[in-house]
């Protein structure tokens, strides 16, 4: 709980059921990590690499994807003030994320798909126990 794991290489680590509530995982490599049942509520995942991480049953996080031509996976982490969104290296609130999508994908058919995905994953993260 509240661990400082900034930049840690946790590539393929077995963290099943770990208490990562409020953990600082900023730029951590969690590629392929086993996070089944882990508590990620209020975790800081800015820039974290979650590619192929197993999040089944994880608490406080939801994911959706692939979205768009980059086949991006979008994550939402439950925080007290509302979900935080991680998409690639982006980390921000839902309104900030939507604002960026509106700017970066103005006139693109991907705009609506990204916005829908963000709203969906955010709602699921806030409902995650």
C-alpha positions as CSV (number, residue, x, y, z in Angstrom):
1,X,0.0,0.0,0.0
2,X,1.4,3.3,-1.1
3,X,4.7,1.7,-2.4
4,X,7.1,3.8,-4.4
5,X,7.8,1.7,-7.5
6,X,8.5,4.5,-10.0
7,X,10.3,3.2,-13.0
8,X,10.6,-0.3,-11.5
9,X,11.1,-3.2,-14.0
10,X,8.3,-5.6,-13.0
11,X,8.3,-7.3,-16.4
12,X,6.4,-10.6,-16.0
13,X,6.4,-10.2,-12.2
14,X,3.8,-12.2,-10.2
15,X,1.9,-9.6,-8.2
16,X,-1.3,-11.6,-7.9
17,X,-3.4,-10.2,-5.1
18,X,-0.9,-7.5,-4.3
19,X,-2.0,-4.4,-2.4
20,X,-0.9,-1.6,-4.8
21,X,-3.5,0.9,-3.5
22,X,-1.9,4.3,-3.9
23,X,1.3,2.8,-5.3
24,X,3.4,5.1,-7.4
25,X,4.0,3.0,-10.6
26,X,4.9,6.0,-12.7
27,X,6.9,4.7,-15.7
28,X,7.0,1.2,-14.2
29,X,7.3,-1.7,-16.7
30,X,4.5,-4.1,-15.9
31,X,4.6,-5.8,-19.3
32,X,3.1,-9.2,-18.9
33,X,2.8,-8.9,-15.1
34,X,0.3,-11.1,-13.3
35,X,-1.9,-8.5,-11.5
36,X,-4.9,-10.8,-11.1
37,X,-6.8,-9.7,-8.0
38,X,-4.4,-6.8,-7.2
39,X,-5.7,-3.6,-5.7
40,X,-4.8,-0.8,-8.0
41,X,-7.3,1.8,-6.6
42,X,-5.6,5.2,-6.7
43,X,-2.4,3.9,-8.2
44,X,-0.4,6.3,-10.3
45,X,0.1,4.6,-13.7
46,X,1.4,7.6,-15.7
47,X,3.5,6.2,-18.5
48,X,3.4,2.6,-17.1
49,X,3.7,-0.2,-19.6
50,X,0.8,-2.5,-19.0
51,X,1.1,-4.4,-22.3
52,X,-0.1,-8.0,-21.9
53,X,-0.5,-7.5,-18.1
54,X,-3.2,-9.9,-16.7
55,X,-5.7,-7.7,-14.9
56,X,-8.4,-10.3,-14.4
57,X,-10.1,-9.6,-11.1
58,X,-7.9,-6.6,-10.4
59,X,-9.6,-4.0,-8.2
60,X,-9.9,-0.3,-9.1
61,X,-8.9,-0.6,-12.8
62,X,-10.6,-1.4,-16.1
63,X,-9.3,-1.6,-19.6
64,X,-10.7,-1.5,-23.1
65,X,-9.2,-2.0,-26.5
66,X,-7.9,-2.2,-29.1
67,X,-9.1,1.3,-30.1
68,X,-8.1,3.2,-33.2
69,X,-5.4,2.6,-35.8
70,X,-2.8,2.2,-33.1
71,X,-4.8,-0.6,-31.6
72,X,-4.4,1.2,-28.3
73,X,-5.5,-0.2,-25.0
74,X,-7.1,2.4,-22.7
75,X,-7.0,2.0,-18.9
76,X,-9.0,3.8,-16.2
77,X,-7.9,3.7,-12.6
78,X,-10.4,4.6,-9.8
79,X,-9.4,7.6,-7.8
80,X,-11.5,9.5,-5.2
81,X,-12.0,12.5,-7.5
82,X,-13.0,10.4,-10.5
83,X,-11.2,8.0,-12.8
84,X,-7.7,8.7,-14.2
85,X,-7.2,7.6,-17.8
86,X,-4.0,6.1,-19.2
87,X,-3.7,5.7,-22.9
88,X,-0.1,5.2,-24.1
89,X,2.0,7.8,-22.3
90,X,-1.1,10.0,-21.6
91,X,-2.4,10.2,-18.0
92,X,-5.3,12.5,-17.2
93,X,-8.8,13.0,-15.9
94,X,-11.7,12.1,-18.1
95,X,-12.5,15.7,-19.1
96,X,-8.8,16.4,-19.9
97,X,-8.6,13.2,-21.9
98,X,-11.8,14.1,-23.9
99,X,-10.4,17.6,-24.5
100,X,-7.2,16.1,-25.9
101,X,-9.2,13.6,-28.1
102,X,-11.3,16.5,-29.4
103,X,-8.2,18.4,-30.3
104,X,-6.1,15.5,-31.7
105,X,-8.8,13.7,-33.6
106,X,-11.0,16.7,-34.8
107,X,-12.5,15.7,-38.1
108,X,-11.4,12.0,-37.7
109,X,-13.8,9.1,-37.7
110,X,-11.7,7.8,-34.7
111,X,-12.8,10.7,-32.5
112,X,-16.2,9.1,-31.5
113,X,-14.6,5.7,-31.0
114,X,-12.0,7.1,-28.6
115,X,-14.6,9.2,-26.7
116,X,-16.9,6.2,-26.3
117,X,-14.1,4.0,-25.1
118,X,-13.0,6.5,-22.5
119,X,-16.5,6.9,-21.1
120,X,-17.0,3.1,-21.1
121,X,-13.7,2.3,-19.3
122,X,-14.1,5.2,-16.9
123,X,-17.6,4.0,-15.8
124,X,-16.3,0.4,-15.4
125,X,-13.4,1.5,-13.3
126,X,-15.6,3.5,-10.9
127,X,-17.8,0.5,-10.6
128,X,-14.9,-1.9,-10.0
129,X,-14.8,-3.1,-6.3
